[in-house]
Amino acid sequence: MKEMLKRIFLVAFVLLVLVAISGFFYMQKHPMEGQKTTGKHLNFSGKAAK
């Protein structure tokens, strides 16, 4: 029973992380309407991508 609960929590945590990462990349491509967009996207180093 204890092992099953550990596995359930682990799967839920992994799914939550995947949703957060995919949401981050979605917001990079589709910024919210209220924000001003410059048309440039930042990469992981913080520099604007072409």
Secondary structure, 3 states (H helix, E strand, C coil): CHHHHHHHHHHHHHHHHHHHHHHHHHHHHCCCCCCCCCCCCECCCCCECC
